Structures are given as structure tokens and as C-alpha cells.
Amino acid sequence: MPPPLFPLAGAPQVSRRTFVTGAVSFAVAAALSTSRLAGAIAAAPRLSAYPFSLGVASGDPTPDGVVLWTRLAPRPLETGGGMPPAPVEVSWVLAEDEGLARVVRSGKVVANAAWSHSVHVEVEGLRPDRWYWYQFKAAGETSPKGRTRTLPAANALPDRLRFAFASCQHYESGYYTAYDHMVRENPDLIVHLGDYIYEGGTREGGIRRHNSPEIFTLDDYRARYALYRLDPALQAAHAAAPWIVTWDDHEVANNYAGDIPDKPATRDEFLRRRAAAYQAYFEIMPLRRTQLPQGPDMLLYRRLNYGRLASFNVLDTRQYRTDQPQGDGRKPPSDVLMDPKGTLLGAKQREWLSTGLERSAATWNILAQQVMVARVDVKAGAGIEHSMDQWPGYEFERRRVLKHFHERKIRNPVVLTGDIHTHWANELIADFDRLESQSVGVEFVGTSISSGGDGSPVPGGREATVGENPFVKFLNGQRGYVSCEVTPKQWRTHYRTLPYVTRRGAPLQTPASFVVEDGRPKLEKV
């Protein structure tokens, strides 16, 4: 079993090695749980309420499979989700039709209390590029149905891919109306770029309320994820299509960097908190066993190929980064930003990304990640300031990545970004000290689902920002998401916005759309 996760106050000192050893041991035990717990598994336990309160989800598809997810939680906001401590049997079925008549795979799994009775079924042996429907049963109850799909075969060149990406869904700031509109677009995939939850406590004046003070322990994080997942619009989006997910900072703590917290805490205290946050993240997301956390470590960066049309390089710019230079916030450029030791990716992830891009057979090479790559001067008028928490705060590595795009002739690099609660369309030029230099890639930055409240079509300083940063082709401060249509010849991006999120029923608007042609990393507004 993993070591217990104590509250931070008065917590004993625990090393990273202890964390990792305990988690690996538990992972081995979990893999053997069905045989070792024979006779102790509850096939039909008596539960106090409907156990599928958090819905269903699927994710990380492959050409022949997908992950199916649910979590048993009759009282999801309580410790343990209202479940008994015993393991519970869960059956599942996957079919070619919505009525679940043409069943192609089915089985039974065990939901264990140690992992909050979450279920991660890795289905294999499916046909590529197909829609499927699935459902779970447990304790005499049946879950909602979900829809998912497999990726095209590795050597196939599909005619089209339609996906949407989103980030930053602060529960207290507004409603998730954007997901209602996203589902109506019927995307093949949904990509979430982080800040799925926010770790802070309740605050006055919000549209909705968090369910506790700031969260630190495993039970805290579990309850916060449950609160968010109870939202019907978010549940519907998870049930509509497979998700590809990565995290940013608020899944743990604001603007943390590796093992360095934003707020004062010892390293051991913060690693304890990070371990709790990472486990809760795995429990609530449709991730594979290769992402099973080991204490405060979790391998989240990975690659998913949509045939030869698009390759999704899913990055983690939080777990391996060095501390923000010159502290956090916005600062003028300095020599410290060119320190080769400064990193967002870490050496191993950076090498994985570089090698994968060079070997890619995809028409479009996507970086699904968290923080802005374009080096934007955020100070209006005289003087220059950059965000130290974004790629410009790690300028040596930022230049290294763009240089790799250029010198290795990476085909059609497209960066997808979240984090900053505003829509941006950026051309990634080879040399940001020479604004006339050629573009080597494009970056689409998505606004928030709800974080920041209603927002504004014209964020403060927009004219100055665009004027001083000519590579910025669009900027909008409303809430919403981004919808993308990809073909072998063209990439088309639509910026979706909502005029308000502080009340329900907002209509969908599209203030801008851009086209990128194959082999030409320029943004053309349409």
C-alpha cells in the first residue's frame, strides 16, 4: 500500500524514494486484485444512492482500443464517495450501436477503495476509425451511456479530423455552457489543456461555491474533482467523445514549478500534496495504466497519432520545470532567461519531443500544452515585460524548440495552448528579436471555459498588445473554446465565444476563424 497522505500540519518527512516504492508496490497489488480478493469482492453491495453520479468518460484512443472510465460514488462529496471499503465488481459492455445490441467487447473489473472505486478499462481489439457506445453496471444499477471512437489506422490518411480544445474551468466563476455548444459540434476528439479544477477555497460573490477551504489531502482533491464532475454539461462532454487530457498548475497549486510550490511549504510537504493531487487526477480521468502515478511522479506526456493526418504530442510543462526565473509574474528580459539549465520540459521530455517530431509521418504535428510559446511584450508603451510562468520565462529552451522546428524542417508545427483566459492567434516567428523573421509554426491559444467570469471582447490593452506584437493576429477576452477542422491540405480554426457565463443559456458566437495551408505556417483570417 502507498504511504498514508497526512495533512500538511505536523506531517512526518517522507522522501521521494518512499513515495515511489510504495506506489509501485500498490500498482503491482492492484493488478492482482481480482484473483487475490476472490470471495471478498462485492458483486451486489447495498448502496445508499445511485453509484454513477459522476457519469462516464473515455479517452486516449488508439486504432484498436480506448480507455473507458467511471467511478462509483453514491455520495460523491463525502469522504470515500459514500462507498463501502470493500472492492466492488463492475461489469461493462461496448457495442457498435447506441442501443448496445451489437456487442463487440464486454467484461468485469474490480473497483477498489484505494483508488476511490474508479474504473479504467483498456479495451483492445476494436476496428480503427469507428464510433462505439459503452455502459457500466454495478450494485444493480446501470450507468449513463457514453460514446467513443477509435483512431484511424497508423498508415491511413483520413479526409478530416474535427476536434475541440478547452481549459480553465473555475467552478465558482461561471457555468459550463461552452460544453453544451461543444457537444453540438459533434467533435471526433476533445482535448483539455489543464486547470480542470482550481485548488482554492470558497470565496464570496461567486456564481457557485467550492465545497471546502483550499485543498491539500487526497480526500480534499477527490471531493473537489467530484464537485466539478457533477456539472451536467461537463458530464455530457465526457460522454460525447474521447478526451485527451493534460494538466497545468491548478490541478495541484497555482504556478508551481516541479517540486517548488508557489506558497511557502517545505519540499516534503509539497511533494506530499503533489502526490495526493496526482493520484486524484488519475482516478478521475480516462487514463491508461502507463499513467499510474508513483507517489509525486506521474508520466503524463505521450503521443497519439490520428493516422498520418495529425500527431498529438501531449506535453507536461509543470512536473519537470525549474523555478520561474526572477520569481513569478511579469518581468523585463534579462540574461538569466538564457540559462541553458532553465527548462519547462526537462531533458528527457524535450528529447522525446524532438525525436518524435523528426520521425513523424504526420501532415500536422501538434503540441498540446499549457502556456504561451509566443514571446509577447505584455507592457504597453515603453519598456518590455514577459510572463515568467510562460515559455518566454525559459527563453533558452523556447528558442531551442523553435530552432528545431526550423532547422529540422518539422512539417506543420501547430501549438495548442490554454492557461491565460483569452483567445490568441499567434505566428511563431524564427527570431522574436527580428519581428520581420519568417514564421516557423502557428499557435492557437484558447480562452477559459469559465475562469475570469464573463470577460470582454476587447481585453484591456488589446490594441497596444497587437500593435507591439505584430505576430499576434487575434486577441479576445470572452469565455469559450476553440474548434478545429483538419484535412491533409488545410487547418481551419474557429474561435468560439460566449457573451456571458455568469448566467445560463449563453448563445455561441464565432468572432474569428483562421486557415493555415499545408506547408505554409501563416495565419489567414477568413
Helices and strands as residue ranges (DSSP letters): H 16-31, H 33-36, E 56-62, E 65-71, G 79-82, E 88-95, E 103-111, G 113-115, E 118-123, E 131-138, E 141-142, E 146-149, E 161-166, G 171-173, H 177-184, E 189-192, H 218-229, H 232-240, E 243-245, H 267-284, G 289-291, E 302-306, E 310-314, E 330-331, G 335-338, H 347-359, E 364-368, E 386-387, G 391-394, H 395-407, E 413-417, E 423-429, E 439-445, E 455-456, H 462-468, E 472-486, E 490-498, E 509-517, E 520-525
